[in-house]
């Protein structure tokens, strides 16, 4: 009987130790079930880098709750149909292959000027990667335009619907 109890306790300890690294991590990872089967974490980082190149971020003037990369990936994951998601992924893969074909190295290894020149040439050439770049551009702008400071300072948006105008002449 004691052997069974010992084996049971060893099993519980081994199971607990195997889940310990996941439990101790303070970092929350967002899951994108429509994208993660097709894209690796390095590719998700590339999407964030390209979106920051398209529209440079300014967290001091226009802070947002989530990063632009998280916003874009969430919008694509949640709002795109399956066909548009596959079109986005195919366009992204076309973008990656054209980088390797043109420069023979990854986008991360390019200098800032080379990155900007490549993005400009890809956008103007209307190649297969245009859907990918258009999506990133549109969602980058949307992320900026939905920041609280932009809405308050530039659009004069009021978060309270309809203010009370006390004594108004009729």
N, C-alpha and C positions, 0 to 999 in steps of 0.2 A: 504494500500500500504506500509506503514511503517513497518508493521509486516512482510510482505514478504521480504523486504529489510533486516530487522533485522535477520530473520531466515537464509537468504542467507549468511550474514556476519558471523553468528555464525557457520554455516556449513563450511565456508572457514577457519575460525580460528581453529575449531576442526580438520579439515583435515590437516592443516599446523602443528599443535602441534603434531599430531600423527606421522608425518613423520620427525619431528625435530631430534629425536635421530639418525636416519639413516643419516641425512644430516650433523650432527655435528661430526660424526665419521671420524677421519683422517685415520683410519686403513682400508686398502684395503683388501678385502677378495677375494681370487681366487675361482672361481667356477669350479667344476669338474662334469659336468652333467652326465657323465657315471658312476661316483663313488658315489656321494652324495646320490642317492636314497638308496644305500645299506650300506654305511658307515657313522657313526656318527663322530662328531668332535673329540671325545676322541679316536676313532679308528685311525683317521688320525694322531693324535699326537703320537700314538703308532707306526705307520709306521715311523714317523720321528725319534723316539727314537731308534728303531731297526736299522735303516739305519746309525745312528750315532754310534751305538755299533759295527756294522759290519766294518765301516771305520771311525775312529774318525776324527772329523773336525778340521781343522787348518786354521781359517779365516785370521790370520796374515800373514802367508806365502803364502797361496793359496786362495786369496779372489775371490768370485764369485758374480755375480749379484743377483742370487736367492739362497735361502737356498736349501739344498739337498732334504728336504721333498717336497718343491714346485716343484723341478726338476723331482723327481720320480713320483709324482702324475700327473704332466702335461704330462709326457711321457706315462704313463699308460693310462690316459684319452684320449690323442690325437692319440697315435700310435697303441694301442692294438685293435684288432677286438672285436666284442661283445662276441664271445665265449671265447677268451683269458681273457677278463675282468671278465667274470663270473667265469672262472677257477681261476683267481687270488683272487677273493672275496671268493670263496669256500675254497681255500687253506688258506687264511687268517683266515677265521672262524674256520677252523680245527686247526690252530695254537693257536687261542684264547681258544678253548675248551680244547686243550691238556695242556695249562698253568693251567687252572682252575682244570683240572683233576689231574695234577701232584702236584701242590703247594697249591691248594685250596684258592688262592688269585690272584689278578691281577698282570700283569707284572710290573706295576709301583711300586708296593709295595715290590718287590724283591730287594735284595742287588745286587751290581754290579757283584760279583762273581756268584751268583745264575743266574742272567740274562745271563752271558756269558756261563756258564755251560749248561743252558737250550738251548741256541741257538746252541751250538756245538752239543749237543746230538740230537736235532731235525734235524740238517743238516746231521749228520752222519747216522741217522736212516732211511733216505730216506722215511720219512712218507708222508702223504698227504700235509703237509705244505711245502714240498720241493720247489714246484713251486713258492710259495710266497717268501721264503728266497732266492732262486736263482734270482728272479726278483729284489729284493732289492739289492742284492750283485752286480749284473751286472750294474744296474743303478747308484749305489753309486760309483762304479769304473768309469763309464762313466762320471759322474758329476765331479769327481776329474780330470780325464784325459782331460776334455775340459776346465779346468781353464786356464786363460791366462798365469800365471806364469809357470805352468807345461809345457805348449806348447812351451813357449819361452826358458825356462832355460834347460829343459831336452830333449825335442824333437827338439830343434833348429828350430822351425817352424817360417816361415816368413809370416806375414799376407798380404804382398804385393806380388802378383804373378809375378814371374820373374823379377829379378833386372836387371838394365841396366849395362852391362859390356862395358864400353867405348872403350878403345883401347885394342883389343884382337888380339894376333898373330894368323894368319891362317896357 
